[in-house]
Amino acid sequence: MVVKNDEEIRQYWEEQNRECFAQIARLPPPPGLEKAWAKLQAAKAKLESKS
């Protein structure tokens, strides 16, 4: 019973976090940090291409 409840709670929060993280990912870069943002995105793309 407790394990089932824990699993339901974990799934609920994973879904909530997934939606929140997706919303954050759609935000534009903070003002004044466009170059750093572009560098970060390039590094992420490079890491993903290696996988």
Secondary structure, DSSP 8 states (H G I E B T S, - for coil): -HHHHHHHHHHHHHHHHHHHHHHHHTS---TT-HHHHHHHHHHHHHHHHH-
